[in-house]
Amino acid sequence: MSDETGTPTGPRPEPIRFFGTTWVDHEGGYAGRRAAVAAGSLAAAVASCLILRFAYEGLAIAAVGGFVTLLVVVMFAICSAIAFRRTWEGFTERPDPDTQASLRGLLAIGFVGALLAYFFRSLTEAPGEKLHRQEYEEARAEHTRRTARRTGNPSRKRRR
């Protein structure tokens, strides 16, 4: 803490969506939030699958043919797998913004995979907590190292 203002000095933890900064000390309803995020993302994934099923039935009613139906199913499966992988990797390392921007459409199509990645990660931790904790600890260590006080006056050092 700063002596004059009473405000904390040094790095502050970065908030995580739905968790704020409760991930730092696992307090302030952290466990409840994790359970709610897990349940919410699973419910959203199930609802999304139901909507995709209606779309599949619409293709069957329209009689567009087996090839088009197969293409749509394979497209959603592949996009969901890629979205799952990219989302899962995004919890452990910062994604490249340019790559993320170029994959935005693909990730939107594979939204079920992203929701499932969010669900599975929230079973063990707040999604992205490991990455944020590592960065926060590194920033705190760097801040402590930079602000450590030296003892004595360096100009009065004895010369050998």
Secondary structure by P-SEA (a helix, b strand, c coil): ccccccccccbbbbbcccccccccccccaaaaaaaaaaaaaaaaaaaaaaaaaaaaaaaaaacccaaaaaaaaaaaaaaaaaaaaaaaaaacccccaaaaaaaaaaaaaaaaaaaaaaaaaaaccccaaaaaaaaaaaaaaaaaaaaccccccccccccc
